[in-house]
Amino acid sequence: MMENLKSLYEQWMALQPLEERKRYLLSQRFTIDYNYNSNHIEGNTLTYGQTELLLLFGRVSGEGELRDFDEMKASQVGLKMMTEVATTGKMPLTQNFIRQLHKTLLREDYTVYRNLPGGMYTSFVIHAGQYKTRPNSVITRYGDRFEYASPEETPAMMTELVDWYNEAEQSGKYTPVELAALFHYRYIRIHPFEDGNGRIARLMVNYILARHDWPMIVVRSRKKSEYLEALHRSDLIVGSNPSKGAAATLTDIRHFFKFFVSIVASELKYNIEFANEQSPDVWWHDGERIAFRSDSTAKLLQAMNLEPEITIEQLSSVANINTAAVKKQLRQMTQKGYIQRRENGDWHVFATSSV
């Protein structure tokens, strides 16, 4: 498992520095893929296409909660903030940095209202950039309630986590991937904030990887069930005591670590394949190579990407198929989220060519 990961990393480093065009395309894709998936895991309803239009073009398209649009924009600000700090210096990690990231993601305090049995309701304030002031827990997929660190325990446990990380990083005892996986698990077992803990955990994973010259990764929302199951299986080994969770070892979290390594490997493989691809007929979407049944599909995408205002009749000529076949393929690509037709009739292509 680790040998395969090491081989992939060496292949990736052998490609450095990437040509400017490839670096630009991968950077754009990471921006959309990361923000879409990290927020989608937590319930954000924006589509992949809406995320791209918002973050790359500043456009609001389609229906969606205002909060979801604001959350996505704040996520991108947090990603840029994290990346800048991770890649421009080697200052020790601080709790203040983590709290600043949290405040950037949540933007401001807000009140949550919850219905209670019997028609009553309660409310509480979510604090941006501050550790929790009330207990938090989760109902697992198996119906059990799982408690995180108490508000009283949290400051000391976060101090211990940050101190451990800085010492472990300096010691060289762990690889960057091991450090990132351990930090993620230990952090989640503390759950120091009232909201946004998953998003912060995934930002911190990339903070650690970027500090050590590893490419940043995306935990894809299609892997959400595997992600939660890997954490749950590790929780069963570690036990329910938050202090034990916050001091878990690699052996303790072996199920989560195996999943985490598979994610890093798959993201490295995607980056390598994308960087090496030279064919204009190969397209990608949300971290996956698109396999087309028909050669004409790539021709349609190329034409719409180069000339967004192109008509159905012109597309028919380009792909050498009749208009009925063009319309069928366009419907299929729209349903899969590869393309979208704007109100003015122009096309927006969300899939990406490697060249």
MOVENWO-V730644 format. One record per pair of residues at least 4 apart in sequence whose ideal C-beta (glycine too) atoms are under 8 Angstrom apart, sorted by the first residue. I is the first residue (numbers start at 0). J is the second residue. Records with the same first field share a line. If there is no record, write none. Layout:
I=J  J
This chain:
0=4  257  260
1=5  174  260
2=6
3=7  264
4=8  176  260  263  264  267
5=9
6=10
7=11  264  267  268  271
8=12  213  267
9=13
10=14  267  271
11=15  214  267  270  271
12=212
14=271  274  275
16=22
17=21  22  25  274
18=22
19=23
20=24  354
21=25  273  274  353
22=26
23=27
24=28  273  351  353
25=29  270  273  274
26=30
27=31  55  351
28=32  273  283  286  351
29=33  215  217
30=34  54  55  75  78
31=35  47  50  51  54  55
32=36  217  219  285  286
33=37  78  205  215  217
34=38  50  54  71  74  75  78
35=39  45  47  50  51  71  220  285
36=40  217  218  219  220  285
37=41  74  197  198  201  202  217  218
38=43  45  67  70  71  74  198
39=43  45  220
40=197  218  220  223  226
41=197  198
43=67  70  71
44=63  64  67
45=49  50  53  63  67  68  71
46=50  61  336
47=51  284  285  336  349
48=52  60  61  336  339  347  349
49=53  59  60  61  63
50=54  71
51=55  56  349
52=56  58  59  60  347
53=57  58  59  60  68  71  72
54=71  72  75
59=63  68
60=339  341
63=67  68
64=68
65=69
66=70
67=71
68=72
69=73  106
70=74  104
71=75
72=76
73=77  103  104  105  106
74=78  104  198
75=79
76=80  103
77=81  100  103  104  198  202
78=82  202  205
79=83
80=84  99  100  103
81=85  100  202  203  205  206  209
82=86  205  209  215
83=87
84=88  90  96  206
85=205  206  207  209  210
86=209  210
89=210
91=165
92=96  97  161  164  165  168  206
93=97  161
94=98  157  158  161
95=99
96=100
97=101  157  161  191  199  203
98=102  128  129  130
99=103  128
100=104  199  202  203
101=105  127  128  192  195  199
102=106  127  128
104=127  195  198  199
105=109  125  127  128  194  195
106=127
107=127
108=124  125  126  127
109=124  125  127
110=122  123  124  125
111=122  123  124  125
112=120  121  122
113=120  121  122  123
114=118  119  120
115=119  120  121
123=133  193
125=193  194
126=130  131  132  192  193
129=192
130=150  153  154  157  191  192
131=135  150  153  190  191  192  193
132=150  193
133=150  193
134=146  147  149  150
135=147  190  193
136=144  145  146  147
137=144  145  147
138=142  143  144  145
139=143  144  145  231
140=227  228  231
141=231
145=234  239
146=239  241
147=188  189  190  241
148=152  153  156  188  189  190  191  241  242  245
149=153  241
152=156  241  242
153=157  189  191
154=158
155=159
156=160  189  191  241  242  245
157=161  189  191
158=162
159=163  245  246
160=164  182  185  186  189  245
161=165
162=166
163=167  185
164=168  178  182  207
165=169
166=170
167=172  173  178  181
168=178  210
173=177  178  181  249
174=178
175=179  207  208  210  211  213
176=180  208  213  259  260  263
177=181  249  256
178=182  207  211
179=183  203  204  207  208  259
180=184  204  249  252  255  256  259  260
181=185  247  248  249  252
182=186  203  204  207
183=187  200  201  203  204  255  259
184=188  230  233  244  247  252  255
185=189  244  245  246  247
186=191  196  199  200  203
187=196  197  200  230
188=234  237  241  244  245  247
189=241  244  245
190=196
191=196
192=196  199
195=199
196=200
197=201
198=202
199=203
200=204
201=205  218
202=206
203=207
204=208  216
205=209  215  216
206=210
207=211
208=213  214  215  216  263
209=213  215
213=263
214=266  267  270
216=262  263  266
217=266  286
218=222  226  262
219=285  286
222=226  262
223=227
224=228
225=229  258
226=230  258
227=231
228=232
229=233  254  255  257  258  259
230=234  255
231=235
232=236  254  255
233=237  247  251  252  253  254  255
234=238  239  244
236=251  252  253  254
237=243  244  247  251  252
238=243  244
240=244
241=245
242=246
243=247
247=251  252
248=252
249=253  256
252=256
253=257
254=258
255=259
256=260
257=261
258=262
259=263
260=264
261=265
262=266
263=267
264=268
265=269  286
266=270  286
267=271
268=272
269=273  283  286  287
270=274
271=275
272=276  288
273=283  353
276=281  353  354
277=353  354
278=353  354
279=297  301  352  353  354
280=294  297
281=288  289  297  352  353
282=288  289  291  297  300  337  350  351  352  353
283=287  288  289  350  351  352  353
284=289  335  336  337  349  350  351
285=336
289=337  350
291=296  297
292=296
293=328
294=298
295=299  318  319  320  324  328
296=300  328  332
297=301
298=302  317  318
299=303  314  317  318  325  328  329  332
300=304  332  337  338  348  350  352
301=305  352
302=306  309  313  314  317  318
303=307  309  314  338  346  348
304=348  352
306=313
307=341  345  346  347  348
308=344  345  346
309=313  314  317  346
310=314
311=315  322  325  326  329
312=316  322
313=317
314=318  325  329
315=319  320  321  322  324  325
318=324  325
320=324  325
321=325
322=326
323=327
324=328
325=329
326=330
327=331
328=332
329=333  338  340
330=334
331=335
332=337  338  350
333=337  338  339  340
336=349
337=348  349  350
338=346  347  348  349  350
339=346  347  349
340=344  345  346  347
341=345  346  347
